[in-house]
Amino acid sequence: MAKSIMIQGTMSNAGKSLLCAGLCRVFRQDGFRVAPFKSQNMALNSFITKDGFEMGRAQVVQAEAAGIEPDVRMNPILLKPTTDVGSQIIVNGKPIGNMRAMEYFRRKREFIPAIMEAYESLAAENDIIVIEGAGSPAEINLKSEDIVNMGLAKLVDAPVLLVGDIDRGGVFAQLYGTVALLEPEEKARVKAVIVNKFRGDKEILDPGLRQLEELCGVPVAGVVPYIRVDIDDEDSLSERFSRDTAAKLVDIAVVRLPRISNFTDLAPFERFGNVSVRYISKHSELGEPDLIIIPGTKSTITDLVWLRECGLEAKIKQAASRGTPVFGICGGYQMLGSSVADPEGYEASGIKEIAGMGLLPVSTVFEGEKVQRQTSGVFPKLSGIFAPLSGLSYEGYEIHMGRSGKLPAVISNENVYGSYVHGIFDASGVAETILRALCEKKSADFSSLESFDPKTYKEAQYDKLAAAVREGLDMELVYGIVGCVRR
């Protein structure tokens, strides 16, 4: 049976996901069989495994860092928000329906058997399980029914490393305040604390670290530097939404829908130094981009209403009429069609049918059974600026409840394109072909965009993350807490 280590945070976005990925990489580099685990994830960024199960993308990243295939057992419960007070509940990779937050809170302990079965199965196959918590263990209004922080740590008897985010300020108060709010049994599980995202001279921190150790009664396991690595983010707290929005040689405008999902689809473009990927939420921010992308969303109808009311729909249609290419993915693809219908109310928007943008010849109807599958093939014959994609290979996955008829993986209408395939830009040559076409349109030099090998690049990013974790943490202490002899 595997040993375990659990990373809990003082708050959301304290850096738990990346630290877990970094530890997965370190343990793998040191010769251990390691797998990630998060009992309950709330995110709109999800992934479909080879066997057709849906899981949170953060654990996919951690699995890649560990050098193993993503497995739904790594994330047995996934919550995908559909409204401000409700979510679609996915158990063992399959949706079981929508619940309001209070209903799920009352019922979530019913899912403990599924959580434990997934964990124990993974633990039987690995040396170390790296467990990620959620939010904070000191959310005292939620602790009684907890299944993701201290509640899970107790179930699997996991030691805990508590992480605070110094970049937000108040890290000493974060860490000590969190420990102070824990019950004695919970405090006993915290074996060390970590200061994360530090920039500057560590010696300045040392007096505070010594006092923190006295207050918390446990050692500081390390100070992890603030590091910029190009690795998929978990959710809308992603830094990509607040990056520099200046247009570059090739300018791509991505509509930041209120319930945007799977925005990691755009990562292949973000890795080119002279390509700007701007996330916009106002019509005044659109400008004159070379390409407009409408990404996926958990609530197509509600977000289409928003797109219409904020004036972005009109601006996008005007741009399309001038020849600006527009590409819709999943929910964005559905919006580009002639109509979207939800007669049974699966999206919980309260709207039974709505006219689409009318830029693609498709109509969408929502049905109860969700499409969940990996897919691959070749691009069909396309029209317009991206016709050179025709015949190229693609691979990705589909997650949608809407049906838009039997159509190719990608359809085109002049310079408007749509696809249900998440990851449609990932395969070798696809993003490059799109960028080359955009460069040719504006007589720009494609070679100045700095092409690269995506797989080699991604592996280098995981190694960079692991190096930062090794630099920042006392790995001898960490291995002692895990209970493994360092190889």
VOGU-3710 file (C-alpha; in Angstrom, 3 decimals, decimal comma):
1> maksimiqgt> 0,000/0,000/0,000  1,314/3,431/-0,966  2,553/6,085/1,424  0,843/9,468/1,134  1,439/13,182/1,508  -1,338/15,781/1,431  -0,989/19,413/0,371  -3,542/21,715/1,954  -3,672/25,484/1,558  -4,621/28,512/3,580
11> msnagksllc> -6,950/29,598/0,765  -7,880/28,891/-2,821  -5,090/29,568/-5,342  -2,331/29,266/-2,744  -0,468/27,108/-5,261  -1,570/23,631/-4,144  -2,071/22,251/-7,656  1,360/23,248/-8,934  3,114/22,110/-5,752  1,425/18,726/-6,084
21> aglcrvfrqd> 2,531/18,540/-9,719  6,052/19,488/-8,704  6,164/16,823/-5,990  4,812/14,229/-8,424  7,678/15,076/-10,772  10,293/15,022/-7,989  9,140/11,636/-6,672  9,094/10,246/-10,213  12,610/11,565/-10,859  13,709/9,851/-7,646
31> gfrvapfksq> 12,453/6,498/-8,886  9,086/6,149/-7,147  5,776/5,131/-8,682  3,609/8,140/-7,852  0,020/9,169/-8,596  -2,003/12,304/-7,768  -5,363/12,313/-5,997  -8,047/14,884/-5,238  -11,287/13,537/-3,807  -13,454/16,482/-4,850
41> nmalnsfitk> -12,623/19,070/-7,466  -14,682/22,111/-8,456  -13,628/23,351/-11,881  -14,888/23,994/-15,379  -11,598/22,825/-16,874  -12,024/19,091/-17,338  -10,644/16,266/-19,440  -11,912/13,011/-20,936  -9,797/9,913/-20,318  -9,166/7,236/-22,928
51> dgfemgraqv> -12,007/5,163/-21,488  -14,469/8,072/-21,707  -14,531/9,338/-18,113  -14,473/13,020/-17,121  -12,024/14,340/-14,529  -10,523/17,630/-13,372  -7,693/18,972/-15,462  -5,463/19,691/-12,468  -5,057/15,972/-11,829  -4,376/15,425/-15,525
61> vqaeaagiep> -1,458/17,852/-15,241  -0,231/16,102/-12,100  -0,468/12,717/-13,827  1,587/14,052/-16,743  4,171/15,323/-14,250  4,243/11,830/-12,721  4,719/10,293/-16,174  1,495/8,274/-16,102  -1,797/8,171/-17,989  -4,617/10,294/-16,493
71> dvrmnpillk> -7,089/8,039/-14,651  -10,521/9,027/-13,324  -9,635/7,411/-9,995  -7,383/10,411/-9,412  -10,472/12,653/-9,145  -13,593/10,628/-8,234  -15,847/13,669/-7,568  -15,973/16,629/-9,959  -18,303/19,595/-9,509  -18,942/21,746/-12,580
81> pttdvgsqii> -20,809/24,968/-11,663  -23,889/25,555/-13,794  -25,283/28,547/-11,868  -24,106/30,695/-8,963  -25,718/28,249/-6,515  -25,611/24,896/-8,290  -23,344/22,422/-10,069  -23,404/19,329/-12,223  -22,183/16,442/-10,071  -19,823/13,961/-11,727
91> vngkpignmr> -19,001/10,762/-9,839  -16,362/8,360/-11,140  -16,303/10,258/-14,416  -20,045/10,208/-15,168  -22,656/12,915/-14,448  -25,385/11,976/-11,961  -27,352/15,232/-12,246  -27,409/18,846/-11,068  -27,622/19,844/-7,402  -27,922/23,101/-5,557
101> ameyfrrkre> -25,044/23,768/-3,185  -27,053/23,041/-0,021  -28,349/19,730/-1,356  -24,823/18,606/-2,229  -23,555/19,731/1,178  -26,184/17,558/2,860  -25,459/14,533/0,673  -21,738/14,641/-0,039  -20,763/12,094/2,611  -22,758/9,597/0,552
111> fipaimeaye> -19,853/9,692/-1,891  -17,212/8,558/0,608  -17,376/4,903/-0,554  -16,623/5,992/-4,140  -13,759/8,181/-2,904  -12,235/5,435/-0,792  -12,552/2,801/-3,504  -10,727/5,070/-5,955  -8,014/5,965/-3,462  -7,360/2,444/-2,244
121> slaaendiiv> -7,193/1,156/-5,808  -4,566/3,775/-6,721  -2,663/3,171/-3,500  -2,376/-0,534/-4,288  -0,572/0,279/-7,548  1,841/3,021/-6,435  4,555/3,871/-3,928  3,374/7,406/-3,106  0,040/9,212/-3,489  0,236/13,022/-3,617
131> iegagspaei> -3,115/14,326/-2,386  -4,416/17,826/-3,082  -6,862/19,534/-0,748  -9,334/22,260/-1,731  -9,740/25,808/-0,464  -8,809/25,852/3,216  -9,152/23,275/6,013  -10,167/26,109/8,366  -13,526/26,796/6,719  -15,282/26,173/10,020
141> nlksedivnm> -18,772/26,281/8,514  -17,949/23,327/6,260  -15,708/21,151/8,433  -18,409/18,866/9,784  -19,061/17,324/6,366  -15,561/17,658/4,916  -14,424/15,037/2,412  -11,558/16,890/0,724  -9,305/18,387/3,426  -8,905/17,114/7,016
151> glaklvdapv> -11,870/14,776/6,618  -10,070/12,987/3,793  -6,692/13,138/5,584  -8,283/11,244/8,470  -9,907/8,684/6,174  -6,618/7,807/4,460  -4,324/8,629/7,412  -2,315/11,198/5,429  0,240/13,633/6,879  -0,363/17,233/5,814
161> llvgdidrgg> 1,863/20,032/4,529  0,077/23,400/4,895  0,861/25,967/2,184  0,508/29,745/2,427  0,731/32,283/-0,407  3,181/35,064/0,456  2,525/36,824/-2,865  -0,907/37,869/-1,588  0,545/39,179/1,665  -0,073/38,202/5,278
171> vfaqlygtva> 1,427/34,734/4,941  2,296/34,422/8,639  -1,279/35,244/9,612  -2,548/32,853/6,939  -0,547/29,917/8,244  -0,846/30,544/11,982  -4,513/31,520/11,716  -5,302/28,335/9,811  -3,484/26,142/12,338  -5,173/27,971/15,239
181> llepeekarv> -8,629/27,196/13,843  -7,961/23,465/13,570  -9,128/20,921/16,131  -6,358/19,191/18,153  -6,700/16,010/16,080  -6,425/18,051/12,883  -3,416/20,037/14,134  -1,645/16,752/14,815  -1,874/15,924/11,100  -0,043/19,108/10,068
191> kavivnkfrg> 3,608/18,044/9,980  5,089/21,196/8,420  4,182/24,494/6,765  5,373/25,942/3,453  5,713/29,540/2,299  4,890/29,627/-1,403  5,435/32,128/-4,247  8,291/34,035/-2,592  10,203/36,753/-4,432  13,253/38,292/-2,805
201> dkeildpglr> 15,983/37,530/-0,292  15,025/34,622/1,951  17,241/35,881/4,784  14,731/38,682/5,359  12,118/36,008/6,132  14,219/33,969/8,563  13,234/35,727/11,833  9,560/35,385/10,945  10,008/31,749/9,967  11,546/30,923/13,342
211> qleelcgvpv> 8,664/32,584/15,160  6,176/30,846/12,878  7,652/27,476/13,809  7,226/28,329/17,513  3,622/29,456/17,032  2,549/26,532/14,842  4,584/23,906/16,655  5,877/22,379/13,405  8,864/23,110/11,151  8,831/25,262/8,045
221> agvvpyirvd> 9,449/22,731/5,275  10,669/25,420/2,934  10,167/28,626/1,008  9,250/27,912/-2,613  10,176/30,694/-5,045  7,656/32,368/-7,298  8,124/30,577/-10,574  6,643/31,111/-14,000  6,037/27,780/-15,662  3,835/27,239/-18,689
231> iddedslser> 1,612/24,515/-17,244  -2,174/24,245/-17,528  -4,095/26,031/-14,783  -6,966/24,573/-12,814  -9,694/27,179/-13,150  -10,670/30,805/-13,773  -8,225/32,053/-11,120  -5,670/31,506/-13,868  -3,148/34,290/-14,369  -3,715/34,111/-18,111
241> fsrdtaaklv> -6,851/36,267/-17,706  -4,866/39,183/-16,308  -1,835/39,050/-18,580  -0,623/41,960/-20,682  -3,299/42,603/-23,290  -1,123/44,441/-25,823  -1,583/43,179/-29,375  1,485/41,510/-30,893  2,455/40,436/-34,409  -0,462/37,989/-34,481
251> diavvrlpri> -3,377/39,045/-32,288  -5,949/36,488/-31,076  -8,980/37,686/-29,111  -10,636/35,046/-26,894  -14,071/35,825/-25,500  -13,962/35,425/-21,729  -17,431/33,990/-21,250  -18,832/34,191/-17,687  -18,746/30,380/-17,373  -15,774/29,768/-19,632
261> snftdlapfe> -14,497/26,183/-19,588  -11,494/24,343/-20,995  -9,670/27,565/-21,812  -6,513/25,450/-21,908  -7,556/24,773/-25,504  -5,759/28,039/-26,308  -2,428/27,045/-24,742  -0,785/26,086/-28,093  -1,030/29,730/-29,190  0,123/31,181/-25,866
271> rfgnvsvryi> 3,524/29,537/-26,250  4,582/31,736/-29,157  6,406/34,876/-28,085  4,993/37,099/-30,836  1,376/35,940/-30,530  -0,979/37,746/-28,160  -3,865/35,735/-26,714  -6,148/38,381/-25,195  -9,133/37,403/-23,039  -11,838/40,013/-23,556
281> skhselgepd> -15,157/40,601/-21,806  -16,204/43,993/-23,247  -16,987/44,982/-26,830  -14,595/47,908/-26,437  -11,722/45,442/-25,873  -12,162/43,565/-29,154  -10,161/45,885/-31,391  -9,164/44,426/-34,762  -7,751/40,975/-33,984  -6,441/38,540/-36,571
291> liiipgtkst> -8,582/35,741/-35,104  -11,560/35,626/-32,715  -12,126/32,478/-30,649  -15,304/31,717/-28,690  -14,309/28,957/-26,262  -16,295/26,377/-24,353  -18,761/27,153/-21,582  -20,748/25,173/-19,027  -23,849/27,298/-19,792  -24,200/27,944/-23,513
301> itdlvwlrec> -27,590/29,658/-23,413  -26,868/31,900/-20,414  -23,518/32,953/-21,855  -25,043/33,555/-25,282  -27,510/35,937/-23,644  -24,571/37,693/-21,970  -22,689/37,896/-25,282  -25,736/39,504/-26,854  -26,494/41,941/-24,048  -22,910/43,202/-23,639
311> gleakikqaa> -22,618/44,019/-27,348  -19,904/41,488/-28,178  -22,149/39,433/-30,467  -22,739/42,421/-32,752  -19,024/43,286/-32,822  -18,048/39,682/-33,617  -20,576/39,468/-36,448  -19,315/42,750/-37,870  -15,745/41,471/-37,752  -16,768/38,207/-39,438
321> srgtpvfgic> -18,486/40,148/-42,220  -15,184/41,967/-42,847  -13,354/38,635/-43,209  -11,924/38,228/-39,699  -11,847/34,479/-38,998  -13,980/33,284/-36,064  -13,519/29,872/-34,420  -15,999/28,421/-31,912  -15,196/25,444/-29,679  -17,923/23,331/-28,051
331> ggyqmlgssv> -20,279/25,878/-26,440  -18,792/28,596/-28,619  -19,492/26,402/-31,652  -23,110/26,006/-30,552  -23,477/29,789/-30,197  -22,334/30,310/-33,798  -25,225/28,215/-35,123  -28,789/29,173/-35,964  -30,440/28,078/-32,695  -29,824/26,436/-29,321
341> adpegyeasg> -32,694/24,515/-27,652  -32,912/23,081/-24,150  -36,508/21,785/-23,916  -35,907/19,692/-20,761  -33,917/22,352/-18,899  -30,626/20,476/-18,563  -28,658/23,744/-18,439  -30,941/25,244/-15,766  -31,033/28,587/-17,612  -34,827/28,782/-17,679
351> ikeiagmgll> -34,747/29,397/-21,451  -36,151/26,657/-23,687  -34,800/27,935/-26,995  -32,768/30,878/-28,251  -31,601/32,087/-31,645  -27,892/31,639/-32,276  -25,512/34,013/-34,010  -26,395/32,570/-37,401  -22,814/32,246/-38,660  -22,767/28,433/-39,028
361> pvstvfegek> -25,480/26,172/-40,496  -26,113/24,120/-37,332  -28,870/23,829/-34,751  -28,254/22,416/-31,274  -30,622/20,547/-28,959  -29,598/19,551/-25,424  -30,187/15,953/-24,370  -29,852/14,167/-21,038  -26,894/11,925/-21,823  -23,556/13,711/-21,995
371> vqrqtsgvfp> -21,143/12,933/-24,837  -17,783/12,026/-23,259  -15,092/10,598/-25,496  -11,613/11,027/-26,832  -11,487/11,492/-30,571  -8,988/11,755/-33,394  -8,978/11,917/-37,175  -8,167/14,313/-39,977  -9,613/17,722/-40,727  -12,270/17,585/-43,449
381> klsgifapls> -12,102/19,842/-46,495  -12,457/23,374/-45,115  -13,122/26,689/-46,795  -11,648/30,104/-46,150  -8,349/31,170/-44,643  -7,840/27,902/-42,742  -8,353/25,644/-45,767  -4,695/24,484/-45,359  -5,854/22,542/-42,272  -7,710/20,143/-44,584
391> glsyegyeih> -6,227/16,665/-44,280  -4,092/17,389/-41,204  -4,411/15,064/-38,209  -6,122/16,204/-34,993  -6,789/14,618/-31,622  -8,704/15,721/-28,545  -11,847/14,994/-26,578  -15,532/15,909/-26,467  -17,646/16,896/-23,435  -21,121/18,182/-24,297
401> mgrsgklpav> -24,817/17,571/-23,749  -25,869/19,422/-26,882  -26,330/17,596/-30,186  -25,823/19,447/-33,460  -26,477/16,697/-35,982  -24,066/14,382/-37,764  -21,354/16,738/-38,914  -17,570/16,540/-39,406  -15,284/17,233/-36,442  -14,787/20,751/-37,813
411> isnenvygsy> -17,158/22,664/-40,078  -16,600/25,901/-41,946  -18,653/28,625/-43,558  -16,272/30,937/-45,392  -14,032/32,186/-42,538  -16,213/30,947/-39,639  -15,301/27,598/-38,063  -16,743/25,388/-35,364  -15,768/22,183/-33,562  -16,832/20,108/-30,564
421> vhgifdasgv> -13,256/18,886/-30,085  -11,365/20,252/-27,093  -7,645/20,215/-27,807  -8,317/20,725/-31,518  -5,210/22,966/-31,764  -2,887/20,612/-29,841  -1,737/18,161/-32,520  1,567/18,832/-34,231  1,228/21,318/-37,074  -2,308/22,558/-36,343
431> aetilralce> -1,565/25,769/-34,419  1,379/26,415/-36,737  -0,815/26,098/-39,844  -3,360/28,545/-38,396  -0,671/31,056/-37,437  1,046/30,708/-40,810  -2,253/31,495/-42,568  -2,808/34,547/-40,358  0,743/35,745/-41,097  0,277/35,315/-44,836
441> kksadfssle> -2,953/37,331/-44,708  -1,120/40,304/-43,216  2,192/39,741/-45,074  4,035/38,982/-41,815  7,024/36,670/-41,373  5,876/33,413/-39,758  9,419/32,476/-38,724  9,449/35,393/-36,261  6,784/33,613/-34,163  9,422/31,174/-32,821
451> sfdpktykea> 8,153/27,647/-33,452  8,964/24,815/-31,024  8,375/21,127/-30,229  5,322/21,089/-27,877  6,095/17,757/-26,178  9,718/18,627/-25,464  8,609/22,060/-24,253  6,021/20,604/-21,851  8,477/18,117/-20,363  10,971/20,934/-19,836
461> qydklaaavr> 8,309/22,923/-17,968  7,640/20,020/-15,583  11,371/19,644/-14,970  11,636/23,386/-14,303  8,824/23,114/-11,754  10,465/20,123/-10,059  13,757/21,994/-9,825  12,034/24,913/-8,082  10,339/22,548/-5,619  13,662/20,859/-4,843
471> egldmelvyg> 15,302/24,257/-4,381  12,598/25,533/-2,060  11,769/22,498/0,077  13,772/20,469/2,556  13,238/17,216/0,680  14,868/15,160/3,435  12,206/16,478/5,807  9,466/15,822/3,218  10,622/12,239/2,671  10,679/11,758/6,438
481> ivgcvrr> 7,083/12,981/6,664  6,030/10,696/3,823  7,800/7,777/5,493  9,875/6,789/2,450  13,621/6,333/2,209  14,978/8,676/-0,462  16,441/6,679/-3,330
//
